[in-house]
Amino acid sequence: MPPPFLSGLNDQQLEAVTLPHQSALILAGAGSGKTRVLTTRMAWLIQTGQASPMGVLAVTFTNKAAKEMLTRLTAMLPISTRGMWVGTFHGLCNRMLRAHYREAGLPQLFQILDSQDQLALVKRLMKAMNIDEDRYPPRQAQWFIAAQKEEGKRADKVEPYDDFSRRMVEFYAEYDRQCQREGVVDFAELLLRSYELLLRNEPLREHYASRFRHILVDEFQDTNRLQYRWLQQLAGRESAIFAVGDDDQSIYGWRGASTANMQDLQRDFHIDRVIKLEQNYRSHGNILEAANALIAHNRRRLGKELWTEDSKGEPLRVFEAASDYEEAAYVVEEVRALRAAGERLADIAVLYRSNAQSRVIEHALFTAGMPYRVYGGLRFFERQEIKHALAYLRLVANQDDDGALLRVINFPTRGIGARSLEQLQAMAREGGMSLWAAACVTTLSGKAAASIAAFVKLIEAMRSATAGLPLPEAISHVVEHSGLAAHYRNEKEGADRLENLDELVNAAALYVEERATQIPAEGAPPEEMDELTAFLAHAALEAGEHQAEAGADALQLMTVHTAKGLEFHAVFITGLEEGLFPHENSMTEGDGVEEERRLMYVALTRARRRLYLLLAQSRMLHGQTRYNVPSRFFRELPENLLQRVNHVRQTPVFAAQRGAAYAPSASGTRAASTAPRLQSRELPWRIGQAVTHAKFGAGVIVNAEGGGADARVQVNFRNAGLKWLALAYAKLEAA
């Protein structure tokens, strides 16, 4: 009689769970029950005597997933999971190194550096080596080291290609020596040191290979090359790897994940047949049909078709807004309707490609008094870069703001250490004055005194330069001249922070507009308050209100990356425009657009019952208004699955992509242009096509008019904005 935990499995799930002792690749589509298959496979191996609990190794990508796996396992079998090797790559490598610290060349009580601890060590070592931090930014050195380790390379194996990389290699070698002296390891070192231990120690490798004859891996599509090589070392001749993943949900290429590991697994472990879990238990049929149609446009995939026994459900609702503010207003309106119909806010999600998009949505929710929670991240006004910018602005408005001064006096780094700040604070206390006043008359000497004086001069210069400027221009000036923009440009993942700083300028522009046109609400700043002070008060209020308490019913806001693994009854996907989703950076990367399409696939498959696709004809991006064309993803979705819900007359969502000239009308909505259409024989371009220009760079064609020698196109250039170009003279090339 089969064990009860096998009941309820579909045919493909049952086949995967009860496979004989052999390596296998399970291609598990979204919502197909992959976690159930993994844990049931573990239970079946233990129940049938093929493995003991201590003879199974299971790798997950989060501690939360590991805990869930163990909880499900104990619900199936009356066993103790204490001591089982179930965890993340880093967690399992840490466990191995603790057990074999001598063989690994580590002290018994070695410490693990988190990202901030590692950065502090990098800065300390750079100072000791007299390395110029402006020329060799510490964060860049940190990323260089991590990237080499994830490739499995020590410093002596890295080939420098210029003076900068040569200096980085030298620093990497000294960094490794310093870590060894201090008895510390960073996260990348855990995996590399564990891999090297297995590689060079054959008896130890054979010990683990004979112990772990069954190796199970979750989210296999997210493994990087070093993780795969670590698994290869663990797997002996008698071992079997049971890998579960979905190449269509591989969205972490930017941090080293490689779908090529799936092909390599099939080759290296002689897997002849891939088992596909295609029955979906989450979404209605129309949502799955749309997701299947979209992802079919990716060429490099193993291929599968999601299906469900559930009904087809509703069509996907498409709303084309005149602006990003109208887009946010529509979200609020629809969420209210869903709530009135009995839907919990916690079962509704608003997804966006870029963190900066959340600001307009948050503002609309704040104004509407609707509780929300930013899942997996901070709300806009709570983000580090925004709080830094606001602190500079507070100092420009009021130099006696001690909290603001302490936040930014040494950010970006100016060489003002903790000791100097302590002395400055003591001087302020003794003199009964603000820190700013103490800084202006400080008796400190040496480099710290010069740095404090330079900081005072910087704030005074910004105060003078922004006097009389419109608020958005004043904020833009402070962001640039404070050094914040330059600091984040040097960060590997600083693009999101720079977008947020641009969005702060947009927030100020909206605030000015609303302040000029709206009747002041109760508690609003008095009219005689200067614009900057009033805006800072507004920002503080938005930062302090409407973030839902833990456990409270609240609308969920998050990036699409964060949404992976989650599901909701209703989902809004916002910002579906070329250059935003797919992101403009993807256009120049080899697999970029295909990864963006996988990201869109993930977004679609988060929805159970209702799905909204939103785009805006104009949007404030990077401090300027851009007129957008719909995302190419719309062209890849079957027309019969879409229902357009615009309330304006004849607003054709796909007109631009079907060849009609498209231009903003005076009313702010988009209408077909009355300019003569260009004949296809005269114009080798189409609306929505990506192009490049020798002077203006990359862009997208958004409009066209005229014919023959008078033909011209309007291009929205990434760095130069909107330009009309006469085709008789402009030399455009297809991107």
TAJOMO-V350646 format. One record per residue. PSI is psi in whole degrees, -180 to 180 (* if undefined). D_CENTER is the distance of its C-alpha to the mean C-alpha in whole Angstrom. Layout:
{{PSI,D_CENTER} {PSI,D_CENTER}}
This chain:
{{128,48} {148,44} {149,42} {-26,41} {-9,37} {-16,37} {143,38} {-9,36} {141,34} {175,34} {-44,36} {-41,33} {-43,32} {-40,35} {-43,36} {-45,32} {-38,33} {19,37} {144,37} {179,39} {95,38} {155,36} {147,33} {148,31} {120,27} {112,26} {101,24} {109,23} {166,22} {133,19} {20,22} {5,24} {37,25} {-38,24} {-39,24} {-42,27} {-45,28} {-51,27} {-35,29} {-35,32} {-44,32} {-46,32} {-41,35} {-41,37} {-42,37} {-44,38} {-38,41} {3,42} {10,43} {-20,41} {150,39} {163,39} {-33,36} {-7,36} {8,36} {134,33} {126,30} {130,26} {129,23} {177,20} {-9,16} {152,16} {-33,19} {-43,19} {-38,20} {-43,22} {-40,24} {-39,24} {-45,26} {-38,28} {-45,29} {-38,30} {-44,32} {-22,34} {-23,34} {-36,36} {143,38} {68,40} {161,39} {129,37} {3,34} {126,35} {-6,34} {147,32} {82,30} {119,27} {-171,23} {166,20} {-48,21} {-39,21} {-43,23} {-38,26} {-40,26} {-43,27} {-42,29} {-43,31} {-33,31} {-38,33} {-26,35} {45,36} {-36,35} {-48,39} {-30,38} {-5,34} {33,36} {153,34} {156,36} {-38,36} {44,34} {147,32} {152,29} {128,25} {127,23} {-179,20} {-42,17} {-39,19} {-40,23} {-42,22} {-40,21} {-40,24} {-42,26} {-46,25} {-42,26} {-41,29} {-38,30} {-40,30} {-43,32} {-29,35} {5,34} {43,35} {131,32} {114,31} {-23,27} {-39,27} {-35,28} {83,26} {134,23} {-42,22} {-35,18} {-38,19} {-40,22} {-45,20} {-37,17} {-47,20} {-46,22} {-41,19} {-41,18} {-41,22} {-38,22} {-17,20} {-1,22} {22,25} {128,27} {169,29} {-37,30} {-7,33} {-3,31} {127,29} {110,31} {149,30} {-5,30} {-178,31} {-38,32} {-50,28} {-31,27} {-41,31} {-37,30} {-39,27} {-43,29} {-43,32} {-40,29} {-44,27} {-44,31} {-36,32} {-45,29} {-43,30} {-40,33} {-42,32} {-41,30} {-41,33} {-39,35} {-11,33} {42,33} {155,29} {146,26} {179,22} {-45,20} {-32,20} {-34,24} {-49,24} {-45,23} {-43,25} {-39,28} {-41,28} {-46,28} {-37,31} {-48,33} {-37,33} {-41,34} {-11,37} {89,38} {-44,40} {-40,42} {-41,38} {-43,37} {-33,39} {-49,39} {-33,36} {-38,36} {-28,39} {-49,38} {81,35} {-15,36} {113,33} {120,30} {136,27} {126,23} {155,21} {50,17} {-27,19} {-14,17} {4,14} {147,17} {-179,18} {-41,21} {-39,22} {-41,21} {-42,23} {-33,26} {-43,26} {-39,27} {-40,30} {-37,31} {-31,31} {112,33} {-172,36} {-31,39} {5,39} {156,36} {132,34} {127,30} {96,29} {130,25} {129,23} {179,20} {108,19} {-24,18} {-11,17} {24,14} {103,13} {18,10} {34,9} {-32,12} {-13,10} {24,11} {-8,14} {141,14} {116,17} {-16,19} {-22,22} {-29,22} {-45,23} {-40,26} {-38,27} {-44,28} {-41,30} {-49,32} {-28,32} {18,33} {53,35} {114,33} {-28,35} {132,34} {129,30} {126,30} {125,28} {102,27} {-14,27} {123,28} {136,26} {17,27} {-53,24} {156,24} {162,27} {-40,28} {-37,27} {-43,24} {-39,24} {-40,26} {-44,24} {-42,21} {-44,24} {-41,25} {-54,21} {-18,20} {-18,24} {-11,23} {132,21} {-39,24} {83,23} {157,23} {-29,25} {128,26} {165,26} {114,27} {142,26} {165,29} {152,30} {-6,33} {174,32} {168,33} {-32,31} {-160,30} {158,30} {166,28} {128,25} {130,25} {125,24} {122,24} {111,25} {156,25} {-30,26} {170,24} {-26,20} {-38,23} {-36,25} {-47,21} {-39,21} {-38,24} {-40,24} {-48,22} {-45,24} {-46,27} {-38,26} {-40,25} {-43,28} {-41,30} {-40,28} {-41,29} {-27,32} {3,32} {3,32} {137,28} {142,26} {-34,23} {-17,21} {13,22} {134,20} {142,16} {119,15} {147,12} {152,10} {-38,8} {139,7} {-34,8} {-24,11} {-22,12} {-24,13} {-47,16} {-40,18} {-45,18} {-41,18} {-42,21} {-40,23} {-40,22} {-47,24} {-37,26} {-8,27} {31,27} {124,25} {141,23} {165,20} {131,17} {110,13} {130,12} {18,10} {-176,10} {150,13} {161,14} {-53,15} {0,18} {-5,17} {145,14} {-51,16} {-33,16} {-42,17} {-36,20} {-47,21} {-42,22} {-35,23} {-43,25} {-43,27} {-38,28} {-39,29} {-37,31} {-38,32} {-33,33} {102,35} {-15,36} {11,37} {95,34} {-41,34} {-43,30} {-42,29} {-45,30} {-31,30} {-37,26} {-3,26} {-28,29} {29,28} {119,24} {161,24} {131,26} {8,30} {23,32} {102,32} {177,33} {-39,33} {-44,37} {-40,37} {-38,35} {-43,38} {-39,41} {-42,39} {-39,39} {-41,42} {-40,44} {-42,42} {-46,44} {-36,47} {-2,47} {41,46} {171,44} {164,40} {-35,38} {-46,38} {-40,42} {-39,42} {-32,39} {-24,42} {19,45} {145,44} {9,46} {157,44} {171,44} {-159,43} {-40,39} {-42,37} {-41,40} {-38,39} {-40,35} {-42,36} {-39,38} {-36,36} {-44,33} {-44,36} {-39,37} {-48,33} {-42,33} {-39,37} {-41,36} {-38,33} {-43,35} {-42,37} {-30,35} {-8,33} {123,37} {-10,37} {148,34} {148,32} {-49,30} {-40,27} {-37,28} {-44,29} {-42,26} {-41,24} {-45,27} {-42,26} {-42,23} {-47,24} {-16,27} {-19,26} {-5,24} {-47,21} {-46,19} {-39,21} {-47,19} {-22,16} {-27,17} {-1,18} {140,15} {-42,13} {34,9} {-8,11} {-42,10} {-39,8} {-38,11} {-39,14} {-39,12} {-39,13} {-39,16} {-40,17} {-28,17} {-39,19} {-42,22} {-39,21} {-39,22} {-40,25} {-43,26} {-41,26} {-44,27} {-44,30} {-46,31} {-37,31} {-32,33} {-24,35} {-14,36} {152,35} {129,38} {133,37} {165,36} {132,38} {-2,36} {155,35} {144,36} {153,39} {-30,40} {-11,41} {136,38} {158,37} {-41,33} {-47,31} {-40,32} {-41,32} {-40,28} {-38,28} {-42,29} {-45,28} {-40,24} {-39,26} {-43,27} {-33,23} {-27,22} {-1,24} {152,25} {1,24} {119,21} {146,22} {156,24} {132,23} {-13,25} {153,25} {120,25} {147,22} {140,20} {123,16} {136,13} {161,9} {161,6} {-37,7} {-43,5} {-29,7} {-15,10} {130,11} {-8,14} {166,15} {151,18} {154,19} {-41,23} {139,21} {133,18} {122,17} {114,15} {162,15} {37,15} {76,16} {150,18} {134,18} {-20,16} {-49,13} {93,13} {146,13} {145,12} {-30,15} {-24,13} {-19,14} {-25,17} {5,18} {146,17} {-55,19} {14,17} {-52,14} {-37,16} {-37,16} {-37,13} {-38,12} {-39,15} {-37,14} {-41,11} {-38,13} {-43,15} {-44,13} {-46,13} {-42,17} {10,18} {-19,16} {137,19} {-52,23} {-37,25} {137,24} {129,21} {134,21} {118,20} {144,19} {160,20} {137,21} {-33,24} {148,23} {140,20} {116,20} {132,17} {35,18} {6,21} {153,23} {130,23} {140,23} {123,24} {159,22} {152,23} {150,22} {145,19} {-21,21} {-27,19} {-37,22} {-21,25} {2,24} {134,24} {132,28} {-37,30} {-10,32} {-5,29} {140,28} {117,29} {131,29} {19,29} {147,30} {0,33} {154,34} {127,36} {61,36} {97,32} {109,31} {-35,28} {14,28} {-44,31} {-37,29} {-14,28} {4,32} {-9,33} {144,35} {142,34} {127,32} {151,32} {136,31} {170,35} {-28,36} {-8,35} {-13,31} {162,31} {136,31} {160,34} {133,36} {147,37} {-3,41} {150,41} {140,42} {148,40} {134,40} {145,42} {-32,40} {-22,42} {-27,42} {109,38} {14,36} {165,33} {153,31} {135,29} {-6,26} {139,26} {133,24} {168,27} {152,27} {142,30} {-36,31} {-45,31} {-12,28} {-147,26} {145,23} {-178,24} {134,24} {125,28} {-12,28} {161,32} {150,35} {167,39} {-176,42} {161,44} {-132,45} {-17,46} {3,44} {140,41} {158,38} {153,34} {128,31} {132,28} {99,25} {141,24} {-42,21} {-13,22} {-3,26} {-158,25} {132,28} {135,31} {132,34} {128,35} {125,39} {-21,39} {-22,42} {-32,41} {138,37} {89,36} {148,33} {147,31} {135,29} {*,25}}
